[in-house]
Amino acid sequence: MILLGLRLSLRSGRETAARLALIVAGVAVGVAVLLATLSLFNAFQATNGRPCWECTRGTAPSGWALDSTADGALWNFREDYYAGQTIKRLDAAALGARAPVIPGLSRMPGPGQYYASPALTRLLDSAPREQLAARFPGTRAGLIGQAALSGPDELAIVVGRTPQQVAAMIGTRQVDTVATEPAVDESADVYQFGFGIAAIGLIVPLLVLVGTATRLAATRRETRFAAIRLVGGTSRQVNILAAVDAALGTLLGALAGVVLFQLVRPAVAGVRITGARFFPELIAPHLWQYVAVLACVPVGAACAALWSLRRVRISPLGVARKTTPPPPRAWRVIPLLAGLGLFAGPAFQDGKPDALLADAGIALIMVGLVLAGPWLTMLAARLTARLTRGAATLLAAQRLAADPKAAFRSVSGLVLAVFIGTTIAALVPTVVAGQQAVAGGALTDVLGASFSRPGAPGLSSRAGADLLTRLRAYPGVDVLPIYARADQENARPPLDGPPPARSVVECSSLARFPVLGRCPVGAQAVTGNFARIVGADNPLTIDKLLPLAGPASQSVSATGLDLEAVLISTGDAAALERLRTLLAEHTADAPMTFAEVAQTRADLYSRAESVALAMVALTLVVGGCSLVVAVGGGLVERRQPFTLLRLAGTPTRTLATVVLLESALPLVLAAVLAAGAGFGVAEPVIEQLAMKGASLAMPGPVYFAAVGGGLAASLLVILTGLPLLKRMTAPDNARFE
């Protein structure tokens, strides 16, 4: 029976060959997309699990005094910043012969030398020296190897120094061994969640694709298998024939998908899921993943084929006793409405979200989208039939209304992906806009640098005065010095009420930054918590602190105080980098503008949005393949009635319009339904996230390109299959079994 099944699948005429080719092509694309997702996840896991030499902590040298008998090394790791890019910088000095060495290097650089990553080396060669290279003293001794990097675009440098130089830096540690544990990355959970959602979003359409492929020409195959039963074939033999027929096409499609993935793998290596590329050799599925895909896809197809032939197994006459399935009922829309109501109502009472109710609402919405689809398809078909008078529209609407479940089945896998992608795409622009609109945008180009260190509130008055003189020498630069109050260095914050004002600013300098506040009349300097906004990692908190000075501010003197921090305003990008280079020797962390701080936080949200939109685009590709298979199968299955319609005088254009409408209506309806539900979920969250100075933002052009482009590609694929209709329904071929 297995050999007979193979012969029926491979040598049953052009109709069977066309059906097999459609199955192979559709499954191949779906498997290639799934393997690409698995390979990116594997690369992310391998990169995220590499030994984190940057996490080496060590111990602080006692009183910064160097012991002549000490071993190991002095390390000072920090992050630098240049033109929106983060640079990992390690200043190190060996204390003995057994100094630790980071992965990727055979030895640590000596004093006056440095090793740089390939990407940073290219940047050092192209950027003006006074803007970047001047921050790293010494000569280049070589490149940092791949073992120390997370990707080919990572910027990292290891600078060799003398022990005295490193000991004088803020945050220096004495290190004996290099950390070998993976880093605890707070964003890793976001990416893992994104990959999990992407996997679910892709597996569901892939299962729909396999199920649709196995149902190609289902009516013709049921009739053929029923005839085999009538001439003596057993139910078990028919099951074997059906399983072989389904498994063969999907197995060939899975093998073709593996080959297709190898062809597109170089393009996948250029995808920046986390904002940076992975090393190309890491982007590959594991062997067991190849085996699982090659095994599970044919098995799933065989199970779907057996389920589709359940009527034949009951009785050979089951095919002849077909009845129109009952129409879907209105109760299907109740879970969707209940989920939207739960999420928009009790889940956000009193301005605070209830996690349990919100999760329950999301679950109800996702289930409701799948359940409500057939009912809404039926309503749309009936409304279309009532409002139009064209023959093609009436034929398409009547067929959709007769079996809306089958019509919606081929696009049901798109619903969840578009829903999740729309929700995220509606939320992220609002959050990002709020991050970038801090203080109404008045602080966007303001650079903040803090000089506080353990045991000292900042630079001494003399060192601070010298630095301010150098800063003010730059043309077009406004500087706001922030001094530390000597009487508040050891003060404890009160249990109730606002914290005490720990900083002092001069009123003449504050006048250049009016958004921060104003001094009382006649005051020379005032107190306030100005240092709290310097280096704040969340710009949204700054709006809650402003203004920092007003008529009630205490008037004091700034003479002789230590320089705790500075705010510098400049609109010149080149001057900004030169100022950052100047400040680098006085600060533990790289000085950043408020726009750069906002962009750093916004990158995480934007990358999560990129994962979601990539999932939507890939799901639409798989959904388009399902449509191709469904359209091709529908043409093969309805060759006889379409040919008879042509013999009766129906134009080919009318038949093509029928096929197009039958495919396009459920596709567009599914996308609109899912997008509407996504906006319905995002709206309550946006209201809670409404931020000062930020307006509600619509999804970006990438979202509309992903959804609109996917829908357009799917419709284009449908159009490419319509020329086949004219050949299949030619009057000369009006001979049937």
N, C-alpha and C positions, 0 to 999 in steps of 0.2 A: 504493500500500500504506500510505503514511503516513496518507492521508485515511481509508482503511478502518480502520486502527488507531484513529484518533480516534473514528470512528463507533462501533466496537465498545466503546470505553471509555466513551463518553458516552451511548449510546442502546441499551443492551442490557438494559434492565429495571431493576427495583428492586434486585435482588441486586447488580448491577454498581455501581449508584449508591451503595449502602450500603458496598460495599468501597472505592470511591473516597473516600467521606467519611471512613472510618476511616484510610486512608492519609494524607489531607490533614491530619487532626487530629493524628495521631501525629507526623508529620514536622514540623508547625508548632511543636509544643511543643519537640521536640528542637533545631530550628534556633534558636528563640528563646533557649533555654538556652545554646547554643553562642555566639551573638552576644553575650549578656550576659557570658559569660566573656571573650571577645575584647575587649569594650569596657572591662572592668575592667583587663585587662592593658595595654591602650593607655593608660588613664589613669595606671596605675602607672608605665609607661615614660616618659610625658611628665613626670610629677612628679619621677621619679628623675633625669631628664636635664636638668632646669632648671638655669640658671646658679646656682652656689652662692656667693652673696655672703657667707655665713657662713664660707666657707673662706678668705677673704682673710687673709693672714698678715702681709705687710710685714716690716719690720725693727725691732729694738728701738732706741729713741733712746739714743745713747751717754751713759751715765751719767745718764740721765733729764734731761739738760740740753737745753733748747729753743733751737734756733738761730733767730734772728730772720729769717734769710733762707730758712728752710726752706719748702717748699711741701707740698701734700697735706693729710693730716689725721692725727690721733692717734685710734686705734681701740682699744677694749677690749671684746671680745666674750666673753660667758660665758653659761651657762645658769642660770636661777633656777628656783625650785620653789615651787609653791603647791597645797595640797590634792590631791596626787597628779598634778599637771599640770606639764609642763615649759614654761618661758617662755624664749624666745630674747631676750637682752638685748644691745644694742649701745650703749655710751657713746662718743660721738664729739665731736671738736673740730676745727674747720677751722684750718689753719695758713696758708692763703693763698687767693687767688681761685680757684685750680684744685683745690679740695678734691673728692675723688671722691664720687659720689652712688650709693646702692644702687638697684637696680631697684624700681619701685613708688613712688618718690618723685621729685618735681620738684626738690626741694632738701633738703638736710639741715637738721635743726632747729638753731636757734641756742641759746646758753646760756639755760637756764631754760625750754626747750620740749621736747616729746617727741611723736613719732608712734607710734601703737599700731595693731595689727591690729584688725579689727572684733570678733573673738572676745574679745580681751583688753580692748577698750573696754567691752564688756558686762560682763565680769568685774570690771573696776575700778569700775564703777558699782554693782555689787551687793554686793561684798565690803566689810567694814569697813576704813576707811582705814588704821588702825594695823596691820592684818594684811597689806596688799598695797600700796595706793597710796603709802604713806609710803616705800616703797623707791625710788620714781621721782620725784625732785624736778622741779618746774617745772609748767607748764600744758600742756594738750593742744593741739597745733597742727593736728592732722588725723589722717587714717587712712593706714595703709600699704596700697598697692595690691596687686592680685593677683599681679603679676609677682614680688614678693618672698616670696610665701607658697606653701606646698605644699598648702594646702587651706583651706576656709572655717573650720575649727576651730582653725587654728594660732594659738598665742599668741606674739606677737613685739612688741618695742618698741625704738625708737631714741631715746635720750636725748641731748639737746644739752648739752655742758659746755664749760667754758673749758679751754684747753690745759693749764694748771697742774693742774686737777682731774683730767683724764684721765691726765696723766703720773705722778701720784702713785698710780695704781691698779696692782695686780698684773697683770702680763701685757699691758701696753699695747704697741701696735705703731704704727710710723709707716707710713702707707699712701699710695701714690701712685695706684694703680688698683684697681678692684674685680675680684675673681676672676670669670671667666666660664665656668670649667670645671664640669662636674657634680661633685657630691660623691661621694667614695668611701665608700659606705655598706656596712658589713659585713653588715647585714641584707638588702641587696638580693639577694644570692645565695640567701638562704633563701626570699624571696618569689618570685624567678624560678623556683626549683626547685618551689615550691608551685604556681605557675601552670602549669609544664610538666606536673607530675603531674595537675593538674586537667584540662588539655587532653587528655592521654592517657585519663584516666578518663572523660571525656565523649565523646571521639571513638569509643572502642570501643563503648559502648552505643548511640551514634548510628548507627554502622555496623550493629550488630545490629538496631536499629529499622528501618533502611532495608531490610536483608535480609529481616526478618520481614514488612514491608509488601509487598514484591514477591512474597512467597510466599503471600499471602492467596488462598484458594480455588485453591491450586496444582493440586489434582487435577482440578477442574472445567475449569480453563484448559488443562491438558495434554490432557484429553479433547477439548476443542474444537479445539485446534491440531492434534491428531492427526487429527481428522476433516478438517480443511483439507488436511493432507498426503495423505490418502487420496483426496480428490477432485482432486488434481493440484497442490496448492500446493508450492512448492519450500522447501527448508530456509531459504534466504535470506529468502524472503517471510515465513515464520513468525517468523524472528528479528526482522524489522522490526516485525511486529505486536506481539511480546512487548516489544521495547524501547520502542515508542511507548506501550504500555499502562503500563509501569512508570515511564517518565520523566514522563508527563503527571501522574500522581498526586503524585509527589515534587516536581515543579516547582511545582505549585499549592501543595503543602505548604510548600515553601521560601519562596514569596512570602507565604503566610499567616504564616509564622514571622517574616519581616521586619516585617510589619504588627503582629504580636503584640509583638515586641520594642519597637517604638516606643510601644506602650501601656504597657508595664511599665518603660520606661526611667527615669521619675521614681523608681520604687521602687528600681531598681538604683543610682541615684545616692546613696541613703542607706546603701548597704552599706559597712561599715568593715573592709575586708580588712586594712589595715595599722594599725588602731586609730583611724584618722581618716578623714573623708570626703574624696573627691576633688572638685575643682570640676566641677559638672554638665556643662559644655560639653566636658570632656575625655573623658567617658564615652560613646564612640561608636566603632563599628568603622570602619576605613578603607574607602575605596571598593573597593580591590582585595580586601578581605576579603568584602565583600558579593558581589562578582562571583565569587570563588572558591567561596563557599557555594552560590550559585545555580547554578553550573556543575557543581561536583563532586557534589552530592547527586543530581541526575537521572542523571548519567553513572554513578555508583556503582549506582544502582537499575537502570539498563538492563543493566549487566554482571551484576548478581545475577540478573536475570530470565533472561538468556541462559544462565547457568550452571544455573538450575533446570530449563531445558527441554532439557538435553543428551540425555535419552532420546528425545525426539521427533525431535531432529536425526539420531540414529542410525537410527531406523526409526519409521514411523507406528504400528507395533504395539508399540513399546516400552512404552507406557502399559499395555497389556493384559497384558504379561508382567512385572508388578510382583512382586517377591519381598520378604519380610521382611528388613530389613538385619540383618547379623550382630550379636550383642550385644557391647558393649564388654568388653574383657578386664581382668583384675586388674592387668596391668602398668601401667595408667594411673596408679595411685596411687604408683608407685615414685618418680617425680621429686618429688612432694610430701613423701614421707617422707624422701627423701635430702636435700632442702633444709632441712627442719626439723632433721634430725640434724646436718647440716653446720653450720648456724647455731648450734645449741645446744651443739655439742661442740667440734671443732677451731677454730672461729671465735673461741672465747673461752677458749682455754687459758691457764693461768697468770694469769688475771685481766686479760688484755689482748686486745682484739679484733684479729683479723687482717683488714684491710680487704678483701683479695682474696677470702679465703674467705667473708667476710660477704656481699660483693656476689654471689658465685657462689651462695650459699645463698638469697639473696633472689630471684635470677633463677629458680632451680629451683622455689622455692615458687610464684612467680607462674605459671610454665608448668604446674606440677603441679596448681594449682587448676583451671585450665581443662580439663586432660586428665582429672582425676579426677572432675569433676562428673557426666558421663553415667554412669560406672560406679557411683558412689554413688547416683545417682537410680534406677538399675535395682535396686540392692540394697534401697533404701528402698521401692520399689514392690512388689517381691516379698515383703518382710517384711510390708508392709501387707496384701497379699492373703492372706497366710498367717494373720495374727492377727485379721482381721475377717471378718464373715459378711454384712455389708450388701450389697445389690445395687449401690448407688452406689459404694461403696468398691471392690468387686471390679471393676466396669467401669473405673473410673479407674485402678486399679493395673494391670490387664491392659494397658490402652493405653499407660501410661507404661513398663511393662516391655518392651512390644513395640518401642518406638522411643524410648529414653531420650535419644539424641543430639538429636532434634528437640525433645523436652520441655525439655532444659536449654539449648538454643540461645537461646531468647528471654530468659533471665536471666543468660547467661554474662557479659554486660557489667557486671553488678553486682559480680562476684566481686572483681576487682582493686581497685575503688574501696572496697568495704567492708573488704578486707584492709589496704590502706594506711591508711585512716581509723582502723581499730581499733588498728593498731600505734602510730600517733602518739598516739591518744587514751589509750592505756594507758601511754605513756612520759611524756607531758607532766605529768600530775598528780603523778607521783612526783618529777620534777625540781623542780616548783614547790613541792611540800610540803617538799623538802629545803632549798630556798632560804629558805623562810619559817620553818623550824624551827631556824635558827641559834642556837647556845647554848641549846637547849631552849626558845626563845621568850623568854628573859629579856632579850634586847636589842631586842625588837621595836619598842618606843616610844622607844628611846634615840637622841638626835640627836647626830651627830658633825660637828665643824667643825675644819678645819685652818687655821693662820695662817702656815705656812711660806711663804717667798717667796724669789726669787733674792737671794743675798747675805745673807740673814737667816733664822735657824731659826724665828723667830716674833715675837710681840709682846714688846716690852721688859718688864722686870719691873714697871715702874710702870704702863704701859698695860695689861698683863695683869691687874694687881691691880684697876684701875678697872673693867675689863670684868667680872671675876668678881664684884665688888660689885654691879654692875647685874644680872647674871644671877641671883644668889642672892636678889635682892629680890623675884623672882616667887614667889608662894606655891605650895607643892607641887612645887618643882623641886629635884632633886639634881644637883650638878655635880661632875664629876671632872676637875680640871685636869691636863694632861699637859705636863710641862716638858721642855726639851731639855737634855741633858747637854753642858756646855761642853767637856769633855775628849774627846768623841766626835764632834764636828762634822766633823772632817776625817779620821777614822779609816777605814781601808780594811777591808772585810769579809775574814775569813780564807778561804783556799781550801777548807779542810775544816772541818766543824763548823758549829754554829749561828751566826748573825750576832751581833755584840756588842749589848748592851742600850744603846739610844741615848736612852731616855726615863726620866723620873723622875715618880713619883706619890706623893702624900701618903697615908699609911696611913689617916688618919681619913676621907678622901674615898673611898679604895678600899673601905672597909668597907661603903659604900652600894651597891657593885657586886660582890657576892661571886662572881658567875660568872666574873669576870676573874682571880680569884686572891686570896690572902691574904698579909699581911705576916708576917715572922718576929716572934716575941715580943719586945717592947721596941723595935722599929724605928719611927722617925718617918716615913721615906720610903724607897722602894725603887726599884731600877732594873728596867726591862723594855722590851720592844718594844711598848709600848702604842699608839704613834702609827701602827703598821702596820695596825691594824684601823679607823682613822678614814678614811673615804672609800674603803674596799676595795670594788672593783666586783664582787666575787664573794663573797657571804656564806659559800659552802661552804668557803672557805679559812680562815675565822675559827675553825671548830671544830678545825682542825689546829694552831692556835697556842695555844688555851686549855689550861691556865691560863697567864696571863702573869706571875704572881708566885707564890712559894711559900716554904717554909722555907729554901731555898738562895739566895734573892734577896739581892743586895748592898744593904746599908743605907747610905744617903747622906743629904745635906742638900738640900732644895729651895729654900733661901734664895737670892734674887738671880738665879734662872734665868729665861730667856725662856720665855714661854708658847707652846708649840708647837701644842697642840690642846686641845679640851675634849670631853667626853661629857656630855650633859644628858639626864636622865630626867624625862619629864612625860607624864601621861595626858590632858591637856587639849588638844584640837585647836586651840582659839583661842589658848591660850598658846604652843603650838608655832609658829604662824605669826608671832606677835609676837616670839618669840625668833629666828626666822629673819630677820625684818626687822632686828632689832638686830644680828645677826651679819653681815648682808650687806655692811656697809661695811668689815669686817675680813678677809673671805675672798675668794679668787679664784673659787671654785666655790660653788654654792648648798649650804648644809648640808642633809643628808638623814638621816632615820632609817634604821635597818637594815632595817625593813620596806619603806620606800620604795626602798631600793637593791635589795632582793630583788624587789620588784614590777616595777621597771624591767627587770631581767634576765628575769623571768618573762613579761613582756609579749611579748617576742620569741617565746618558745616557745608562748605562748597564741595568738598571731596565726597562727603556722604551723599550730597545731591547728585554728584557725578555718577556714583555707583548706582543710585536709583534710576537715573535717566539712562545709563548704559543698559540697565536691566530692562527698562521699558523698550528701548530701541531693539535689543536682541530678542525680546519677547514678541515684538511686532514682526520681526523677521521670521521667527518660528511660526507665528500665526499666519503670516503670508504664505508660508509653505503649506500649512494646513488648508488654507483656502485654495491653493493650486491643486492640491490633491483632491479636495472636495469638489471643486469645479470640474476637474478632469473626470473624476468618478461619476459626477452627475451627467456629464455629456455622454459617457459610455453607457450609463444605465438607461438614459432616455433617448438613445439613438432611434429606437423604433417610433415613439410618438412624435419626436421632432421631424423625422423623415416623412411621416404621414401628414404632418401639418404643412410641410413644404409642398408635398404632392397636392394638398388641398388649396394651395395658392398663398400661403403665408410667406412673406418676404424673409430672407435670411437676416436682414437687419433687425426685424422684430424679434426673432428667436435670440439673436445675440443680446438685445436689450433685456430680454427676460432673464438670461443667465447673469448678466451684469447686475441687475437689480436684486436678484435673489442672493447674490454674494455681498453686494455693497451695503444693503440695508442692515443686515445683522452686524456687519463690521462697524459701520458708523454708529449704530445704536449702542453697541457695546462700549465703544470709546467714549461717547458722550455720557452714557450712564456712569461709567467708572470715573470720568473726570469730574462730573457733577458731584458725585459722592466724595471725591477727594477734596474739592473746594468746601463742601459742607462740613467736613471734619476739620479742615484748616481754619475756617472762619472763627470758631470759638477760641482756638489757641492763639490766633492772631490778635483777637481782642484782649486776651490776657497779656500778650507780649507787646501791646501798643506802648511805644517808648517815646520819650520826649524828643521832639525834633525829627521823628521818623514817621513817614507816611506809609500806608499800606502799599506794599509792592507786589506787582503781579509776577508770575513766573517769568524767567528770563527767556531769551530767544532760543537757547539750547533746548528748553522743554518743548516749545512749539515746533522746533525743527525735528526733535526726536519723535513726537507724536504725529505731527503733520507729515513729516517725511516717511514715517513707517506706514501710515495709512495710504499715502500716495503710492508708495512702492507696492503695497499689497494690491491696490486697485490696478496699477500698471501690470502686475503679474497676471491678474485676471484677464486683462485686455489681450495680453499676448497669447492666451489660450483660446480666444474666440475664433481665430481663423480655422482652427481644427473643426469647428462646428460646421462650416460650409462643406468640407470634404466628407464628414461623417454622415451628413444628411442629404448627400447627392441623390437624386431620383434613381440613378443607375444602381445604387446600392440598396434599393428597397427590397431586400430579401432577408428574412429573419428565420431563426430556429423555429 
